[in-house]
Amino acid sequence: MKKLALAATVALGLTAFGAGPATAVELGATPTDTAPEEANQTSAHSAAGDDDSEGSATSTDHALALKYAVMTPLEVTQGKGIEYTIDGLKAGDVVTPILNAEEREEVTVKKDGAFDGSVVADEKPEAPGNISFLVNVERDGKSLNEYQTDIGIIEGDRGEYNDGTLLVDPEPETNDTVLSTDGINLTMVNCSADDDVRFRAFKKNKNGQTKVWEKSQLTGKDKSASVRFVADSSKDLWGKYVITAECGDLDDSAPLTVYIDN
């Protein structure tokens, strides 16, 4: 398993990244898998100790995820710009992105499932900083949800990523309040088109590590998949985690530390 290429947020410590209302992911009842004790094991399927009762893992519907939560001024103003995914939509839903309070052209969803969209900024934003991004979704003429987040803007070059690289944004350390409200953004980049990407979260415990969350998503034309991991605030979330992602014969992992929000 190759070493994770961490996003630039690790160095900059950007913590303004957030999301609008999303269904919480339960970190609860009967686990089905275990993960390697360390993130640099050869396979995400390796076992480590006995399963511990952490609870059922469920996926998040209607959650907004960004392909890159950290971008450069040039990236948000050229090409596809800001690329995003919303899970659980239906054909006929109407998606309207709003960038820096400016409403953009609405898009009608063509098929059920995850919707991939993009929006380009008209002017280069200042760096370092953040730009506001909202997405409104309507179904049958009524508001379904509004998602709000920020994109961190950095100076210089974010760099290129190897095939099958897992990105964790905004950073690999967070507190339990953020994990249960904003959540963390996970993206697997540089896979193959139409790959089924499997994201999983494992929490360390006295018996090793136990799977507490899982979600799969197909890659789009951009050969990436993005999801959001939001946890149930009624659970004890603090501790050490390993996040893994697999697409085809590629896999990657990243550590996540969750501390108590004082």
Disulfide bonds with the S-S distance in Angstrom:
Cys191-Cys247 2.16
